[in-house]
Amino acid sequence: MLLPVRFEVQPGHTPSPRATVRIFLGTEPAQHRAERVFFYALHKVRDPARRYEVYRMSRLPGFDQGNWRTGFTNFRFAIPALAGDRGRAIYNDVDQIYLADPAALFDVPMDNAGYLALTAADTAVMLVDCARMAGVWTLERAQHLNKKILLELAADIPGLWAPLPARWHARDTEYRAGFTACLHYTALNRQPWRPAPDQYSYHPHPLGELWLDLERDADAAGYEIFSADAPSPAFADAARRLSAAPPVAAPADLPALLDGCADLATLGPLLCRGMPGHSGRTLQPQALPVAGADCIATARLDQCPADDLPWLIDALFAAARKAVYVAVIPAAADEPANDEAWWRDRLRAAARRHPGRAWRLDLLDESGRCQRAWQAPACARVPDVWLLHGRHAGDNAQVDALAAGTGWPVQTRQLRFSVLSRLPGWLKGASRTGLAASEPPLAPPWPDLLIAAGRRSANIARWVARRSGGRTRTVLVGRPRAPLAAFDLVLTTPQYGLPARGNVVHLVAPLGSPETVDDSSLNLWRARWAQLPRPWIALLVGGDRAPYRLDASTALRLGEAANALATATGGSLLVTTGPRTRPAAADALFGALTVSAHGHRFAPGQGQADNPYRAMLALADQFVVTGDSASMLGEAAATGKPMAVFQLPARYSPGQRLLHWLEHGLGLVERAAGSRGIARQQNTLGRAYDRLLAAGVISRSRDLDALQQTLGLVNLPQQPAAPLLDPGLLARAQAAAVERVRELLTTERPVT
């Protein structure tokens, strides 16, 4: 019998008279992260006065799965039988999130149709009349016929299918802010939760931050599908079976974890048992665990139901004051919800929610012998942090912004480079090759954390880490053009096209500068522009940076397009050039302006009273940004104000043109769209190409179109529009990146 997860009427709300919303979810163990976020998204958008039931269809017995693409392909056709051949039911694939209350979908008039779907064959989201479909999609047919035949059986009956309103099933880039109610992440090699790393080399999804933001919110709230108050259906039987399990025997080398702990409480899988220095009382499962011990140790949590492990682990950390010890037999590779990586991720997440706790994980074999162990410290002291500054102000600003977010004091090393710094990263290795000088010098004592940006600093950061004996943690911002695995953390942005790896954080946009405009400068610029008609349209101009070029003719076209926009809106232009704007391009631009405008030419060393850039970000009503600068695009998007991009022509070298042809002609980056308009899944060549990118052997040309797609920006001559992602989400994504940096100093290391 399939038992539901219930969402009851929340306290303080009068129960709705409408029917219970029934949702059947196609899922499998590898999708445990997606499943949790699906439930959390529903939790956030549900009607608190209405009841919901979610039936998790995973590993249902009796189905012939030989040619299924997923582990739940045909489960959807068993819904009429599973629902008792009565009432309505919604079906969802697990790789979706609700952005609006699905009760509105559940109540949609069906006009005698048997099921609503986007098309008759696209059944990833359905509203099903179970009584009408009972004779078509029977349990026996769902178990033994293939998907194509089951769809043909429905197609043979006129009027059985009717179209689903499009807002309830947006696939990938079909998403429209404020309209889409259910978003489906169909591109398997871009799913943000990366469920099948053995099959795909993942890349960031343009809308991945929507999903990741939900997961971060669920983490912060401590949300789990099941909890101590509402455990899984299997928990009661497990409690009876494991009630007599003995407590863990602490290993001989545990004192390293227990440093500073006054007492130790040891637990079996479910029951706490007394130890010296502890109260000695025995707890019932629902009371697990008891608070009051500096360190809590437990064995064989893997014997507990997998659905209950997240809240059990969180309970351990909540009860321990200083440290947690866990010993488990990890699941086999075909059980990704309970393998070694899963245990480490869950302990790390619990430690994030309960700071100040150290932890250790022992991985046992079937005989109980420890095969591997991981231990993470609790960071109690302020670390020593070095920042490496290079030649580019934008890179330095990102390094400073990241460091400012940690709140830790820093020491800055200004590097000067020689011509050898242009050598490829795989050739320079972990060395000082290309370094002409450093002020102050790079010398012991070595830092706990080093933050650098760009390829010229990458080998220097690796050299410091090696000299420290591996103690220094390294963070590289941007693109290292060196093996990604050589750094503890890489923070990158969409234009570089780096593949996803465990130590790579894909930011939506470059880190914003920590510099803010002071009130006196802001008032000064406001007064200077007071006579200009509104809206104020800030024109932020970059320049030459490979592969983009801003010459005089392009600058002339930019000026004409800006004139047309200001004329159409009745506003004026606030124009500033940048350090890479050539004088001839600036002359052509300013010479083309015919509307009311304030113009500024960039000059090195200008302060806020002379350079209006920061004031423009604060005061302008709209933005036009040239498409060469990731930093300007990101900072303008972070305001949330309407903006448009002026595309600059790209000029590629012969080698770059050949690489670009190979990437797209052979499907190395993104294969041609299929019948639904969605890019086809990654092929074997694409995965091999990603390995070369990750090794630093090949570097792609910068592609600012990828950044613009992620931010959801429009191009001139379209009217400026608000970015797709709101400023709050962008800020939270950057805060999460900062937290990843802080966690480096408490990341687990192998126990030797």
PyMOL commands that set and color helices and strands:
alter all, ss='L'
color gray80, all
select helices_A, chain A and resi 29-45+75-82+103-106+130-133+139-144+147-155+166-168+172-174+188-190+208-221+235-242+255-258+285-287+301-303+306-319+336-338+340-353+393-406+419-422+425-428+455-467+484-486+494-496+519-528+552-569+583-592+613-619+630-637+654-665+684-694+704-711+727-746
alter helices_A, ss='H'
color red, helices_A
select strands_A, chain A and resi 5-7+21-26+52-57+88-93+96-98+115-117+125-129+161-163+170-171+182-184+264-267+272-273+293-299+320-328+358-364+370-376+385-389+410-417+435-439+449-453+473-477+489-492+504-506+536-540+572-576+597-600+622-626+643-646+714-715+749-750
alter strands_A, ss='S'
color yellow, strands_A
deselect
rebuild
show_as cartoon
